[in-house]
């Protein structure tokens, strides 16, 4: 039984080390995400970043991206409309030119 207890203790130490390593990896990942999302917010390396901060920043970026896509779509529609009007004006100018030439 003493051997079993030593083995269980060894396994527990390994598990604790794994948990600690996983925690460090998570914190490192959060810092990396925040540095990409907001370099100034993650400037202090000693400061712990919460999952909620990361989630909020990613959500904010996602919202900004959606707004940018909507704005881009509106601009594309506006551009298409202006191009169409420009073609109509060009066609009208051609008709007008032809009419002037016929009058002369």
MARBA-3410 file (N, C-alpha, C, O; in Angstrom, 1 decimal):
104
0.8,-1.2,0.0,0.0,0.0,0.0,0.9,1.3,0.0,0.5,2.3,-0.6 ~ 2.0,1.2,0.6,2.9,2.3,0.7,3.3,2.7,-0.8,3.4,3.9,-1.1 ~ 3.5,1.7,-1.6,3.9,1.9,-3.0,2.8,2.5,-3.7,3.0,3.4,-4.6 ~ 1.6,2.1,-3.5,0.4,2.7,-4.1,0.3,4.2,-3.7,0.0,5.1,-4.6 ~ 0.5,4.5,-2.5,0.4,5.9,-2.0,1.5,6.8,-2.7,1.2,7.9,-3.1
2.7,6.2,-2.8,3.8,7.0,-3.5,3.4,7.2,-5.0,3.6,8.3,-5.5 ~ 2.9,6.2,-5.6,2.5,6.3,-7.0,1.3,7.3,-7.1,1.4,8.1,-8.1 ~ 0.4,7.3,-6.2,-0.7,8.3,-6.3,-0.2,9.7,-6.1,-0.6,10.6,-6.7 ~ 0.8,9.9,-5.1,1.4,11.2,-4.9,2.2,11.6,-6.1,2.1,12.8,-6.5 ~ 2.9,10.7,-6.8,3.6,11.1,-8.0,2.6,11.5,-9.1,2.9,12.6,-9.8
1.5,10.8,-9.3,0.5,11.2,-10.3,-0.1,12.5,-9.9,-0.4,13.3,-10.8 ~ -0.4,12.7,-8.7,-1.0,14.0,-8.3,0.0,15.2,-8.6,-0.5,16.2,-9.1 ~ 1.3,15.0,-8.3,2.2,16.0,-8.6,2.3,16.3,-10.1,2.3,17.4,-10.6 ~ 2.2,15.2,-10.9,2.2,15.4,-12.4,1.0,16.1,-12.8,1.0,17.0,-13.7 ~ -0.2,15.8,-12.3,-1.4,16.4,-12.6,-1.4,17.9,-12.3,-1.8,18.8,-13.0
-0.9,18.2,-11.1,-0.8,19.6,-10.6,0.1,20.4,-11.6,-0.1,21.5,-11.9 ~ 1.2,19.8,-12.0,2.2,20.4,-12.9,1.5,20.6,-14.3,1.6,21.7,-14.9 ~ 0.7,19.7,-14.7,0.0,19.8,-16.0,-1.1,20.9,-15.9,-1.2,21.7,-16.8 ~ -1.8,21.0,-14.7,-2.8,22.1,-14.6,-2.1,23.4,-14.5,-2.6,24.4,-15.1 ~ -1.0,23.5,-13.9,-0.3,24.8,-13.8,0.2,25.2,-15.2,0.1,26.4,-15.6
0.7,24.2,-15.9,1.2,24.5,-17.3,0.0,25.0,-18.2,0.2,25.9,-19.0 ~ -1.1,24.3,-18.0,-2.3,24.7,-18.8,-2.7,26.1,-18.5,-3.1,26.9,-19.4 ~ -2.7,26.4,-17.2,-3.1,27.8,-16.8,-2.1,28.8,-17.4,-2.6,29.9,-17.8 ~ -0.8,28.5,-17.4,0.1,29.5,-17.9,-0.1,29.6,-19.4,0.0,30.7,-20.0 ~ -0.4,28.5,-20.1,-0.7,28.6,-21.6,-1.9,29.4,-21.8,-2.0,30.2,-22.8
-3.0,29.2,-21.0,-4.2,30.0,-21.2,-3.9,31.5,-21.0,-4.4,32.3,-21.8 ~ -3.2,31.8,-20.0,-2.8,33.2,-19.7,-2.0,33.8,-20.9,-2.2,34.9,-21.3 ~ -1.1,33.0,-21.4,-0.3,33.5,-22.5,-1.1,33.7,-23.7,-1.0,34.7,-24.5 ~ -2.1,32.8,-23.9,-3.0,32.9,-25.1,-3.8,34.1,-25.0,-4.0,34.9,-25.9 ~ -4.4,34.4,-23.8,-5.2,35.6,-23.5,-4.4,36.8,-23.8,-4.9,37.8,-24.5
-3.1,36.9,-23.4,-2.3,38.0,-23.6,-2.0,38.2,-25.1,-2.1,39.3,-25.6 ~ -1.8,37.1,-25.8,-1.5,37.2,-27.2,-2.8,37.7,-28.0,-2.7,38.6,-28.9 ~ -4.0,37.2,-27.6,-5.2,37.7,-28.2,-5.4,39.2,-28.0,-5.7,39.9,-28.9 ~ -5.2,39.6,-26.7,-5.4,41.0,-26.4,-4.3,41.9,-27.1,-4.6,43.0,-27.5 ~ -3.1,41.4,-27.3,-2.1,42.1,-28.0,-2.5,42.3,-29.5,-2.2,43.4,-30.1
-3.1,41.3,-30.0,-3.5,41.4,-31.4,-4.7,42.3,-31.5,-4.8,43.2,-32.4 ~ -5.7,42.1,-30.6,-6.9,42.9,-30.7,-6.7,44.4,-30.3,-7.2,45.3,-30.9 ~ -5.9,44.6,-29.2,-5.7,45.9,-28.7,-4.3,46.0,-28.0,-4.2,45.8,-26.8 ~ -3.3,46.3,-28.8,-1.9,46.4,-28.3,-1.8,47.3,-27.1,-1.0,46.9,-26.2 ~ -2.5,48.4,-27.0,-2.3,49.3,-25.9,-2.9,48.7,-24.6,-2.4,48.9,-23.5
-4.0,48.0,-24.7,-4.7,47.4,-23.6,-3.8,46.3,-22.9,-3.9,46.0,-21.7 ~ -3.0,45.6,-23.7,-2.2,44.5,-23.2,-0.8,44.9,-23.0,0.1,44.0,-22.9 ~ -0.6,46.2,-22.9,0.8,46.7,-22.8,1.5,46.2,-21.5,2.7,46.0,-21.5 ~ 0.7,46.2,-20.4,1.3,45.8,-19.1,1.4,44.3,-19.0,0.3,43.6,-18.9 ~ 2.5,43.7,-19.0,2.7,42.2,-19.0,2.3,41.6,-17.7,2.0,40.5,-17.6
2.5,42.4,-16.6,2.2,41.9,-15.3,0.8,41.8,-15.0,0.4,41.1,-14.0 ~ -0.1,42.5,-15.7,-1.5,42.5,-15.5,-2.2,41.3,-16.0,-2.0,40.9,-17.2 ~ -3.0,40.7,-15.2,-3.7,39.5,-15.6,-4.9,39.9,-16.5,-5.6,40.8,-16.1 ~ -5.2,39.2,-17.5,-6.3,39.5,-18.4,-7.4,38.5,-18.2,-7.1,37.3,-18.3 ~ -8.6,38.9,-18.0,-9.7,38.0,-17.8,-10.2,37.5,-19.1,-10.1,38.1,-20.1
-10.9,36.3,-19.0,-11.5,35.7,-20.2,-12.6,36.7,-20.7,-12.8,36.9,-21.9 ~ -13.3,37.4,-19.7,-14.3,38.3,-20.1,-13.8,39.5,-20.9,-14.4,39.9,-21.9 ~ -12.6,40.0,-20.6,-12.0,41.1,-21.3,-11.7,40.6,-22.8,-11.9,41.3,-23.7 ~ -11.2,39.4,-22.9,-10.9,38.8,-24.2,-12.1,38.7,-25.0,-12.2,39.1,-26.2 ~ -13.2,38.1,-24.4,-14.5,37.9,-25.1,-15.0,39.2,-25.5,-15.5,39.4,-26.7
-15.0,40.2,-24.7,-15.6,41.6,-25.0,-14.8,42.2,-26.2,-15.4,42.8,-27.1 ~ -13.5,42.1,-26.1,-12.7,42.7,-27.2,-13.0,42.0,-28.5,-13.1,42.6,-29.6 ~ -13.0,40.6,-28.5,-13.3,39.9,-29.7,-14.7,40.2,-30.2,-15.0,40.4,-31.4 ~ -15.7,40.4,-29.3,-17.1,40.7,-29.7,-17.1,42.1,-30.3,-17.7,42.4,-31.3 ~ -16.3,43.1,-29.7,-16.2,44.4,-30.2,-15.7,44.4,-31.7,-16.2,45.1,-32.6
-14.6,43.7,-31.9,-14.0,43.6,-33.2,-15.0,43.0,-34.2,-15.0,43.4,-35.3 ~ -15.7,41.9,-33.8,-16.7,41.3,-34.6,-17.8,42.3,-35.0,-18.1,42.4,-36.2 ~ -18.2,43.1,-34.0,-19.3,44.1,-34.3,-18.7,45.1,-35.3,-19.4,45.5,-36.2 ~ -17.5,45.6,-35.1,-16.9,46.6,-36.0,-16.8,46.0,-37.4,-17.0,46.7,-38.4 ~ -16.4,44.7,-37.5,-16.3,44.1,-38.8,-17.6,44.0,-39.5,-17.7,44.3,-40.7
-18.7,43.7,-38.7,-20.0,43.6,-39.3,-20.5,45.0,-39.8,-21.0,45.2,-40.9 ~ -20.2,46.0,-39.0,-20.5,47.4,-39.4,-19.7,47.8,-40.7,-20.3,48.5,-41.6 ~ -18.5,47.4,-40.7,-17.6,47.7,-41.9,-18.2,47.0,-43.2,-18.2,47.6,-44.2 ~ -18.6,45.8,-43.0,-19.2,45.1,-44.1,-20.5,45.7,-44.6,-20.7,45.9,-45.8 ~ -21.3,46.2,-43.7,-22.6,46.9,-44.1,-22.2,48.2,-44.8,-22.8,48.5,-45.8
-21.2,48.9,-44.2,-20.8,50.2,-44.8,-20.2,49.9,-46.2,-20.5,50.7,-47.2 ~ -19.5,48.9,-46.4,-18.9,48.6,-47.7,-20.0,48.2,-48.7,-19.9,48.6,-49.8 ~ -21.0,47.5,-48.2,-22.1,47.1,-49.1,-22.9,48.4,-49.6,-23.2,48.5,-50.7 ~ -23.1,49.3,-48.6,-23.8,50.5,-49.0,-23.0,51.4,-50.0,-23.5,51.9,-50.9 ~ -21.7,51.4,-49.7,-20.8,52.2,-50.7,-20.8,51.5,-52.0,-20.7,52.2,-53.1
-20.8,50.2,-52.1,-20.8,49.5,-53.4,-22.1,49.8,-54.1,-22.1,50.1,-55.3 ~ -23.2,49.8,-53.4,-24.5,50.1,-54.0,-24.5,51.6,-54.5,-25.0,51.9,-55.6 ~ -24.0,52.5,-53.7,-23.9,53.9,-54.1,-23.0,54.1,-55.3,-23.4,54.8,-56.2 ~ -21.9,53.4,-55.3,-21.0,53.4,-56.5,-21.7,52.9,-57.7,-21.6,53.5,-58.8 ~ -22.4,51.8,-57.6,-23.1,51.2,-58.7,-24.2,52.2,-59.3,-24.3,52.3,-60.5
-24.9,52.8,-58.3,-25.9,53.8,-58.7,-25.3,54.9,-59.5,-25.8,55.4,-60.5 ~ -24.2,55.4,-59.0,-23.5,56.6,-59.6,-23.0,56.2,-61.0,-23.0,57.0,-62.0 ~ -22.4,55.0,-61.1,-21.9,54.5,-62.4,-23.1,54.4,-63.4,-23.0,54.8,-64.6 ~ -24.2,53.9,-62.9,-25.4,53.8,-63.8,-25.9,55.2,-64.3,-26.2,55.4,-65.4 ~ -25.9,56.1,-63.3,-26.3,57.5,-63.7,-25.3,58.1,-64.7,-25.7,58.8,-65.6
-24.0,57.9,-64.4,-23.0,58.4,-65.3,-23.2,57.9,-66.7,-23.0,58.6,-67.7 ~ -23.5,56.6,-66.8,-23.7,56.0,-68.2,-24.9,56.6,-68.8,-24.9,56.8,-70.0 ~ -26.0,56.8,-68.0,-27.2,57.5,-68.6,-26.9,58.9,-69.1,-27.3,59.2,-70.2 ~ -26.1,59.6,-68.3,-25.7,61.0,-68.7,-24.9,60.9,-70.0,-25.1,61.7,-70.9 ~ -24.0,60.0,-70.0,-23.1,59.9,-71.2,-24.0,59.5,-72.4,-23.7,60.0,-73.5
-24.9,58.6,-72.3,-25.8,58.3,-73.4,-26.6,59.5,-73.8,-26.8,59.7,-75.0 ~ -27.1,60.3,-72.9,-27.9,61.5,-73.2,-27.0,62.5,-73.9,-27.5,63.2,-74.9 ~ -25.8,62.6,-73.5,-24.9,63.5,-74.2,-24.6,63.1,-75.6,-24.6,63.9,-76.5 ~ -24.5,61.8,-75.8,-24.3,61.3,-77.2,-25.5,61.6,-78.1,-25.4,62.0,-79.2 ~ -26.7,61.4,-77.5,-28.0,61.7,-78.2,-28.0,63.2,-78.6,-28.4,63.6,-79.7
-27.6,64.0,-77.6,-27.6,65.4,-77.8,-26.6,65.8,-78.9,-26.9,66.7,-79.7 ~ -25.4,65.2,-78.8,-24.4,65.5,-79.9,-24.9,65.2,-81.2,-24.8,65.9,-82.2 ~ -25.5,64.0,-81.4,-26.0,63.5,-82.6,-27.1,64.5,-83.1,-27.2,64.8,-84.3 ~ -28.0,64.9,-82.2,-29.0,65.8,-82.6,-28.4,67.2,-83.1,-28.9,67.7,-84.1 ~ -27.4,67.7,-82.4,-26.8,68.9,-82.8,-26.1,68.7,-84.2,-26.2,69.6,-85.1
-25.5,67.6,-84.5,-24.9,67.4,-85.8,-25.9,67.3,-86.9,-25.7,67.8,-88.0 ~ -27.0,66.7,-86.6,-28.1,66.7,-87.6,-28.7,68.1,-87.9,-29.0,68.3,-89.0 ~ -28.7,68.9,-86.9,-29.2,70.3,-87.1,-28.3,71.1,-87.9,-28.7,72.0,-88.6 ~ -27.0,70.8,-87.8,-26.0,71.6,-88.6,-26.0,71.0,-90.0,-25.2,71.5,-90.8
END
